[in-house]
């Protein structure tokens, strides 16, 4: 695709392929691909962090590893909370729409 003068039909076709691939991945994953990757990543992270802690030569070294772990984990937790709030907002919207239909 020429980025200086993109072909709209080619762009649409590429986008359609991307959407279809994402939908297939979500079907295989049984939900959010990002959540599935996160679920796989967390145990890997714990194992790697544990190995770093075991090889920390001093308490200060262990403290540095723990602080880095916290810096890594905090944004992941925030993202999990954000995703939960989004799911609740979607449920609320669906509930409100259903309630409006029955009025």
N, C-alpha and C positions, 0 to 999 in steps of 0.2 A: 504494500500500500504506500502510495506517495504521501508523505506527511505534509508536504507543502500544499498540495491540492488533492485532498482525499476524495476517493470515489465513494459517494454516499451508498451505492448498492453494495460495494465491497465491504464497507464499514458495517452495514446492516447484516450482511451474511456472516462476517466474523463475530459480531455480537450475538447473533442467533446461535452460532456454534458454541460460543462461550456459555450462554445461558443453558443450552441443552446439556453440555458437559457438566455444569454445576448441578443441574437438576438430577442427572444420573448419579453423581457422587453422593448427593444427599439421599437419594433412594437407597443406594448401597449402604450408606452409613446409618440409615434409619433416622436421620435427623440432621442437625447442623454438622457440617464437616469440620468447622472450626472447633466445636465442642469436642468432637471425637479426637481430633489432634491434641487438644488440651488434655483430655483424659489420658492419652498415651504419654504425653510429655511429662506430666507431673511425677509419675513414679521414676521415670528416667532421671529427672532433675534431682529427686531425693537421693537416689543411689549415687549420682555423681557428687552431690554436695557432701554426702556422708563420707565418701572416699577422700574428699579434700579436707574434711575435718579430721579424719584419722591421720592424715599426713601433715597436719599443721604442726610446726616444730615448737610453738609456744602458745600460751594462752592468748597472747596478743594476735598471733596468727589465726587462731580459732575465732577470736572476736571479729577479725577482719572478714573471715569467711561467712560468719553468721550475719554480719551487717550487709554483706553483698547479697546473701540469700534473701534477707528481708527486702532489700531494694528491688530484687527480681520478683519476689512473690507479691508484694503490695499492689503493683499495677495489675497483675493477673487477678487478684481478688476483687479489685475495683471493677475490672471488666466483667467478672462473674456477677457482681451485684448489679451492674448496669444492664446486663443481659436479663437478669431476673426481673428488674423493674420494667424493661421493655416487654417481656412476656406478660407481666401483670397488666400493663397498659393495653396490650392487644386483647387480652381476655376481657378487660373492662369495656373496650370499644365494641367487641362482639356482643357482650351482654347488653350494653346500651342500645345497640342497633336492633337486637332481637326484641327488647322491651318496647322500642318505638314502633315496631311492626305490629305489636299486639294491642297498641292503643287504639 
